[in-house]
Amino acid sequence: MGVLRWISIIDAATTRGRLFEARVDCIWDGIDPPVDVQPSEKNNLAAIQFIRAERARHDVFILTAPRLSGW
């Protein structure tokens, strides 16, 4: 069936105990719509790489992932 959603934005954040701190200096932007399946798969792999690269400094990642059909 393929990818039905693509990751358009990732906001990285950290937690300290019960406190949540959004990090405006660590935001990843994916491809812009309209999106087809093949480019969205590459985009989502790039999003995974971003999270792997940042997970030592951030422990929360908020993903915006609309449907391929758009917002």
Biopython code that builds the backbone (N, CA, C, O; Angstrom):
import numpy as np
from Bio.PDB.StructureBuilder import StructureBuilder

atoms = [
    (1, "MET", "N", (0.819, -1.188, 0.000)),
    (1, "MET", "CA", (0.000, 0.000, 0.000)),
    (1, "MET", "C", (0.863, 1.252, 0.000)),
    (1, "MET", "O", (0.453, 2.263, -0.570)),
    (2, "GLY", "N", (2.040, 1.229, 0.614)),
    (2, "GLY", "CA", (2.915, 2.387, 0.605)),
    (2, "GLY", "C", (2.645, 3.347, 1.747)),
    (2, "GLY", "O", (1.843, 3.077, 2.641)),
    (3, "VAL", "N", (3.315, 4.439, 1.693)),
    (3, "VAL", "CA", (3.210, 5.463, 2.730)),
    (3, "VAL", "C", (1.930, 6.266, 2.533)),
    (3, "VAL", "O", (1.656, 6.729, 1.425)),
    (4, "LEU", "N", (1.152, 6.436, 3.580)),
    (4, "LEU", "CA", (-0.072, 7.224, 3.496)),
    (4, "LEU", "C", (0.097, 8.602, 4.135)),
    (4, "LEU", "O", (-0.756, 9.475, 3.973)),
    (5, "ARG", "N", (1.185, 8.792, 4.852)),
    (5, "ARG", "CA", (1.483, 10.073, 5.487)),
    (5, "ARG", "C", (2.951, 10.400, 5.265)),
    (5, "ARG", "O", (3.780, 9.516, 5.047)),
    (6, "TRP", "N", (3.250, 11.684, 5.324)),
    (6, "TRP", "CA", (4.643, 12.087, 5.285)),
    (6, "TRP", "C", (4.905, 12.998, 6.457)),
    (6, "TRP", "O", (4.012, 13.707, 6.920)),
    (7, "ILE", "N", (6.139, 12.978, 6.936)),
    (7, "ILE", "CA", (6.505, 13.817, 8.065)),
    (7, "ILE", "C", (6.872, 15.185, 7.517)),
    (7, "ILE", "O", (7.851, 15.328, 6.785)),
    (8, "SER", "N", (6.092, 16.175, 7.869)),
    (8, "SER", "CA", (6.335, 17.512, 7.334)),
    (8, "SER", "C", (7.182, 18.368, 8.272)),
    (8, "SER", "O", (7.967, 19.195, 7.809)),
    (9, "ILE", "N", (7.036, 18.180, 9.582)),
    (9, "ILE", "CA", (7.782, 18.977, 10.564)),
    (9, "ILE", "C", (8.100, 18.108, 11.783)),
    (9, "ILE", "O", (7.279, 17.302, 12.222)),
    (10, "ILE", "N", (9.308, 18.290, 12.316)),
    (10, "ILE", "CA", (9.670, 17.686, 13.598)),
    (10, "ILE", "C", (10.144, 18.808, 14.507)),
    (10, "ILE", "O", (11.044, 19.572, 14.154)),
    (11, "ASP", "N", (9.536, 18.898, 15.669)),
    (11, "ASP", "CA", (9.964, 19.838, 16.706)),
    (11, "ASP", "C", (10.629, 19.025, 17.809)),
    (11, "ASP", "O", (10.011, 18.126, 18.379)),
    (12, "ALA", "N", (11.887, 19.336, 18.110)),
    (12, "ALA", "CA", (12.602, 18.630, 19.167)),
    (12, "ALA", "C", (12.430, 19.370, 20.486)),
    (12, "ALA", "O", (12.306, 20.594, 20.517)),
    (13, "ALA", "N", (12.425, 18.610, 21.567)),
    (13, "ALA", "CA", (12.253, 19.193, 22.896)),
    (13, "ALA", "C", (13.006, 18.345, 23.912)),
    (13, "ALA", "O", (13.516, 17.271, 23.594)),
    (14, "THR", "N", (13.065, 18.844, 25.129)),
    (14, "THR", "CA", (13.687, 18.097, 26.217)),
    (14, "THR", "C", (12.756, 18.101, 27.422)),
    (14, "THR", "O", (11.882, 18.957, 27.557)),
    (15, "THR", "N", (12.966, 17.131, 28.280)),
    (15, "THR", "CA", (12.248, 17.091, 29.550)),
    (15, "THR", "C", (13.269, 17.074, 30.676)),
    (15, "THR", "O", (14.348, 16.494, 30.553)),
    (16, "ARG", "N", (12.911, 17.709, 31.750)),
    (16, "ARG", "CA", (13.733, 17.720, 32.964)),
    (16, "ARG", "C", (12.793, 17.451, 34.121)),
    (16, "ARG", "O", (12.112, 18.349, 34.618)),
    (17, "GLY", "N", (12.771, 16.209, 34.532)),
    (17, "GLY", "CA", (11.803, 15.844, 35.551)),
    (17, "GLY", "C", (10.409, 15.956, 34.973)),
    (17, "GLY", "O", (10.073, 15.271, 34.007)),
    (18, "ARG", "N", (9.602, 16.815, 35.557)),
    (18, "ARG", "CA", (8.239, 17.009, 35.061)),
    (18, "ARG", "C", (8.114, 18.226, 34.157)),
    (18, "ARG", "O", (7.012, 18.562, 33.724)),
    (19, "LEU", "N", (9.235, 18.894, 33.864)),
    (19, "LEU", "CA", (9.208, 20.092, 33.025)),
    (19, "LEU", "C", (9.465, 19.737, 31.569)),
    (19, "LEU", "O", (10.283, 18.869, 31.263)),
    (20, "PHE", "N", (8.766, 20.409, 30.686)),
    (20, "PHE", "CA", (8.899, 20.223, 29.240)),
    (20, "PHE", "C", (9.446, 21.512, 28.650)),
    (20, "PHE", "O", (8.917, 22.592, 28.913)),
    (21, "GLU", "N", (10.506, 21.405, 27.850)),
    (21, "GLU", "CA", (11.117, 22.589, 27.242)),
    (21, "GLU", "C", (11.173, 22.420, 25.727)),
    (21, "GLU", "O", (11.955, 21.622, 25.211)),
    (22, "ALA", "N", (10.344, 23.171, 25.028)),
    (22, "ALA", "CA", (10.379, 23.154, 23.562)),
    (22, "ALA", "C", (11.653, 23.848, 23.100)),
    (22, "ALA", "O", (12.100, 24.818, 23.712)),
    (23, "ARG", "N", (12.234, 23.343, 22.015)),
    (23, "ARG", "CA", (13.489, 23.898, 21.511)),
    (23, "ARG", "C", (13.257, 24.495, 20.131)),
    (23, "ARG", "O", (13.151, 23.765, 19.146)),
    (24, "VAL", "N", (13.178, 25.810, 20.056)),
    (24, "VAL", "CA", (12.950, 26.459, 18.764)),
    (24, "VAL", "C", (14.196, 26.422, 17.880)),
    (24, "VAL", "O", (14.130, 26.734, 16.691)),
    (25, "ASP", "N", (15.328, 26.039, 18.466)),
    (25, "ASP", "CA", (16.556, 25.952, 17.685)),
    (25, "ASP", "C", (16.758, 24.570, 17.068)),
    (25, "ASP", "O", (17.800, 24.309, 16.466)),
    (26, "CYS", "N", (15.783, 23.696, 17.209)),
    (26, "CYS", "CA", (15.920, 22.344, 16.673)),
    (26, "CYS", "C", (14.606, 21.918, 16.012)),
    (26, "CYS", "O", (13.825, 21.153, 16.578)),
    (27, "ILE", "N", (14.389, 22.429, 14.810)),
    (27, "ILE", "CA", (13.180, 22.129, 14.044)),
    (27, "ILE", "C", (13.604, 21.607, 12.680)),
    (27, "ILE", "O", (14.468, 22.187, 12.022)),
    (28, "TRP", "N", (12.993, 20.512, 12.263)),
    (28, "TRP", "CA", (13.278, 19.916, 10.954)),
    (28, "TRP", "C", (12.065, 20.123, 10.055)),
    (28, "TRP", "O", (10.935, 19.847, 10.458)),
    (29, "ASP", "N", (12.297, 20.607, 8.838)),
    (29, "ASP", "CA", (11.223, 20.801, 7.864)),
    (29, "ASP", "C", (11.374, 19.799, 6.735)),
    (29, "ASP", "O", (12.441, 19.679, 6.134)),
    (30, "GLY", "N", (10.296, 19.080, 6.454)),
    (30, "GLY", "CA", (10.284, 18.129, 5.353)),
    (30, "GLY", "C", (9.858, 18.784, 4.054)),
    (30, "GLY", "O", (9.812, 20.009, 3.939)),
    (31, "ILE", "N", (9.549, 17.946, 3.082)),
    (31, "ILE", "CA", (9.139, 18.445, 1.769)),
    (31, "ILE", "C", (7.747, 19.066, 1.850)),
    (31, "ILE", "O", (6.952, 18.739, 2.731)),
    (32, "ASP", "N", (7.477, 19.955, 0.923)),
    (32, "ASP", "CA", (6.183, 20.640, 0.874)),
    (32, "ASP", "C", (5.204, 19.890, -0.024)),
    (32, "ASP", "O", (5.623, 19.249, -0.988)),
    (33, "PRO", "N", (3.905, 19.960, 0.279)),
    (33, "PRO", "CA", (2.908, 19.327, -0.577)),
    (33, "PRO", "C", (2.809, 20.041, -1.913)),
    (33, "PRO", "O", (3.203, 21.203, -2.011)),
    (34, "PRO", "N", (2.300, 19.391, -2.933)),
    (34, "PRO", "CA", (1.753, 18.032, -2.953)),
    (34, "PRO", "C", (2.871, 16.992, -2.909)),
    (34, "PRO", "O", (3.981, 17.237, -3.381)),
    (35, "VAL", "N", (2.563, 15.834, -2.338)),
    (35, "VAL", "CA", (3.551, 14.786, -2.100)),
    (35, "VAL", "C", (3.070, 13.475, -2.705)),
    (35, "VAL", "O", (1.912, 13.088, -2.547)),
    (36, "ASP", "N", (3.985, 12.793, -3.404)),
    (36, "ASP", "CA", (3.722, 11.449, -3.917)),
    (36, "ASP", "C", (4.378, 10.429, -2.994)),
    (36, "ASP", "O", (5.141, 10.789, -2.098)),
    (37, "VAL", "N", (4.072, 9.147, -3.222)),
    (37, "VAL", "CA", (4.557, 8.090, -2.337)),
    (37, "VAL", "C", (6.083, 8.009, -2.316)),
    (37, "VAL", "O", (6.673, 7.997, -1.236)),
    (38, "GLN", "N", (6.730, 7.953, -3.464)),
    (38, "GLN", "CA", (8.184, 7.762, -3.484)),
    (38, "GLN", "C", (8.948, 8.912, -2.811)),
    (38, "GLN", "O", (9.815, 8.648, -1.978)),
    (39, "PRO", "N", (8.657, 10.174, -3.142)),
    (39, "PRO", "CA", (9.350, 11.253, -2.422)),
    (39, "PRO", "C", (9.040, 11.265, -0.922)),
    (39, "PRO", "O", (9.890, 11.646, -0.117)),
    (40, "SER", "N", (7.836, 10.852, -0.547)),
    (40, "SER", "CA", (7.488, 10.853, 0.875)),
    (40, "SER", "C", (8.280, 9.791, 1.631)),
    (40, "SER", "O", (8.639, 9.999, 2.790)),
    (41, "GLU", "N", (8.558, 8.655, 0.990)),
    (41, "GLU", "CA", (9.371, 7.622, 1.634)),
    (41, "GLU", "C", (10.782, 8.144, 1.901)),
    (41, "GLU", "O", (11.322, 7.936, 2.987)),
    (42, "LYS", "N", (11.379, 8.817, 0.925)),
    (42, "LYS", "CA", (12.714, 9.402, 1.104)),
    (42, "LYS", "C", (12.688, 10.479, 2.187)),
    (42, "LYS", "O", (13.598, 10.562, 3.012)),
    (43, "ASN", "N", (11.656, 11.291, 2.177)),
    (43, "ASN", "CA", (11.490, 12.335, 3.187)),
    (43, "ASN", "C", (11.419, 11.727, 4.585)),
    (43, "ASN", "O", (12.082, 12.205, 5.506)),
    (44, "ASN", "N", (10.619, 10.678, 4.746)),
    (44, "ASN", "CA", (10.455, 10.060, 6.055)),
    (44, "ASN", "C", (11.749, 9.407, 6.539)),
    (44, "ASN", "O", (12.027, 9.403, 7.738)),
    (45, "LEU", "N", (12.545, 8.855, 5.615)),
    (45, "LEU", "CA", (13.850, 8.307, 5.992)),
    (45, "LEU", "C", (14.780, 9.422, 6.471)),
    (45, "LEU", "O", (15.546, 9.227, 7.415)),
    (46, "ALA", "N", (14.719, 10.579, 5.829)),
    (46, "ALA", "CA", (15.515, 11.729, 6.273)),
    (46, "ALA", "C", (15.060, 12.185, 7.659)),
    (46, "ALA", "O", (15.883, 12.600, 8.476)),
    (47, "ALA", "N", (13.766, 12.111, 7.924)),
    (47, "ALA", "CA", (13.243, 12.474, 9.245)),
    (47, "ALA", "C", (13.785, 11.529, 10.321)),
    (47, "ALA", "O", (14.137, 11.963, 11.417)),
    (48, "ILE", "N", (13.847, 10.245, 9.999)),
    (48, "ILE", "CA", (14.405, 9.262, 10.937)),
    (48, "ILE", "C", (15.865, 9.580, 11.230)),
    (48, "ILE", "O", (16.301, 9.509, 12.378)),
    (49, "GLN", "N", (16.614, 9.927, 10.200)),
    (49, "GLN", "CA", (18.028, 10.277, 10.385)),
    (49, "GLN", "C", (18.172, 11.509, 11.278)),
    (49, "GLN", "O", (19.077, 11.569, 12.111)),
    (50, "PHE", "N", (17.293, 12.481, 11.110)),
    (50, "PHE", "CA", (17.322, 13.679, 11.953)),
    (50, "PHE", "C", (17.110, 13.306, 13.421)),
    (50, "PHE", "O", (17.842, 13.774, 14.294)),
    (51, "ILE", "N", (16.121, 12.475, 13.690)),
    (51, "ILE", "CA", (15.841, 12.066, 15.071)),
    (51, "ILE", "C", (17.027, 11.315, 15.653)),
    (51, "ILE", "O", (17.417, 11.560, 16.795)),
    (52, "ARG", "N", (17.601, 10.407, 14.885)),
    (52, "ARG", "CA", (18.773, 9.665, 15.372)),
    (52, "ARG", "C", (19.936, 10.600, 15.691)),
    (52, "ARG", "O", (20.648, 10.394, 16.673)),
    (53, "ALA", "N", (20.128, 11.621, 14.869)),
    (53, "ALA", "CA", (21.229, 12.562, 15.089)),
    (53, "ALA", "C", (20.999, 13.442, 16.315)),
    (53, "ALA", "O", (21.961, 13.863, 16.958)),
    (54, "GLU", "N", (19.747, 13.724, 16.644)),
    (54, "GLU", "CA", (19.424, 14.652, 17.732)),
    (54, "GLU", "C", (19.037, 13.973, 19.039)),
    (54, "GLU", "O", (18.884, 14.659, 20.050)),
    (55, "ARG", "N", (18.874, 12.672, 19.057)),
    (55, "ARG", "CA", (18.332, 12.029, 20.254)),
    (55, "ARG", "C", (19.273, 12.040, 21.457)),
    (55, "ARG", "O", (18.831, 11.805, 22.581)),
    (56, "ALA", "N", (20.556, 12.308, 21.244)),
    (56, "ALA", "CA", (21.462, 12.425, 22.389)),
    (56, "ALA", "C", (21.212, 13.724, 23.161)),
    (56, "ALA", "O", (21.467, 13.787, 24.363)),
    (57, "ARG", "N", (20.714, 14.760, 22.477)),
    (57, "ARG", "CA", (20.480, 16.067, 23.106)),
    (57, "ARG", "C", (19.016, 16.341, 23.415)),
    (57, "ARG", "O", (18.706, 17.198, 24.243)),
    (58, "HIS", "N", (18.115, 15.622, 22.755)),
    (58, "HIS", "CA", (16.679, 15.851, 22.927)),
    (58, "HIS", "C", (15.998, 14.512, 23.187)),
    (58, "HIS", "O", (16.384, 13.494, 22.612)),
    (59, "ASP", "N", (14.997, 14.511, 24.042)),
    (59, "ASP", "CA", (14.314, 13.253, 24.348)),
    (59, "ASP", "C", (12.830, 13.261, 23.979)),
    (59, "ASP", "O", (12.112, 12.301, 24.258)),
    (60, "VAL", "N", (12.378, 14.343, 23.355)),
    (60, "VAL", "CA", (10.992, 14.432, 22.887)),
    (60, "VAL", "C", (11.007, 14.952, 21.456)),
    (60, "VAL", "O", (11.694, 15.926, 21.147)),
    (61, "PHE", "N", (10.244, 14.295, 20.587)),
    (61, "PHE", "CA", (10.121, 14.734, 19.201)),
    (61, "PHE", "C", (8.642, 14.773, 18.843)),
    (61, "PHE", "O", (7.951, 13.756, 18.912)),
    (62, "ILE", "N", (8.168, 15.939, 18.464)),
    (62, "ILE", "CA", (6.767, 16.117, 18.090)),
    (62, "ILE", "C", (6.705, 16.150, 16.573)),
    (62, "ILE", "O", (7.307, 17.017, 15.939)),
    (63, "LEU", "N", (5.978, 15.207, 15.995)),
    (63, "LEU", "CA", (5.895, 15.082, 14.543)),
    (63, "LEU", "C", (4.573, 15.609, 14.026)),
    (63, "LEU", "O", (3.515, 15.323, 14.587)),
    (64, "THR", "N", (4.638, 16.374, 12.958)),
    (64, "THR", "CA", (3.454, 16.757, 12.200)),
    (64, "THR", "C", (3.466, 15.890, 10.955)),
    (64, "THR", "O", (4.398, 15.960, 10.154)),
    (65, "ALA", "N", (2.433, 15.073, 10.789)),
    (65, "ALA", "CA", (2.423, 14.088, 9.707)),
    (65, "ALA", "C", (1.060, 14.054, 9.016)),
    (65, "ALA", "O", (0.231, 13.198, 9.325)),
    (66, "PRO", "N", (0.823, 14.981, 8.081)),
    (66, "PRO", "CA", (-0.453, 14.993, 7.361)),
    (66, "PRO", "C", (-0.553, 13.848, 6.353)),
    (66, "PRO", "O", (0.442, 13.202, 6.025)),
    (67, "ARG", "N", (-1.746, 13.615, 5.882)),
    (67, "ARG", "CA", (-1.976, 12.602, 4.844)),
    (67, "ARG", "C", (-1.351, 13.060, 3.535)),
    (67, "ARG", "O", (-1.151, 14.254, 3.313)),
    (68, "LEU", "N", (-1.043, 12.093, 2.667)),
    (68, "LEU", "CA", (-0.486, 12.426, 1.360)),
    (68, "LEU", "C", (-1.425, 13.307, 0.555)),
    (68, "LEU", "O", (-0.982, 14.075, -0.298)),
    (69, "SER", "N", (-2.708, 13.199, 0.819)),
    (69, "SER", "CA", (-3.687, 13.995, 0.076)),
    (69, "SER", "C", (-3.636, 15.478, 0.445)),
    (69, "SER", "O", (-4.258, 16.305, -0.222)),
    (70, "GLY", "N", (-2.897, 15.817, 1.506)),
    (70, "GLY", "CA", (-2.736, 17.219, 1.888)),
    (70, "GLY", "C", (-3.218, 17.508, 3.285)),
    (70, "GLY", "O", (-3.617, 16.604, 4.020)),
    (71, "TRP", "N", (-3.178, 18.764, 3.646)),
    (71, "TRP", "CA", (-3.539, 19.203, 4.986)),
    (71, "TRP", "C", (-5.010, 19.020, 5.184)),
    (71, "TRP", "O", (-5.531, 19.330, 6.255)),
]
sb = StructureBuilder()
sb.init_structure("model")
sb.init_model(0)
sb.init_chain("A")
sb.init_seg("    ")
for serial, (resi, resn, name, xyz) in enumerate(atoms, 1):
    if name == "N":
        sb.init_residue(resn, " ", resi, " ")
    sb.init_atom(name, np.array(xyz, "f"), 0.0, 1.0, " ", f" {name:<3s}", serial, name[0])
structure = sb.get_structure()
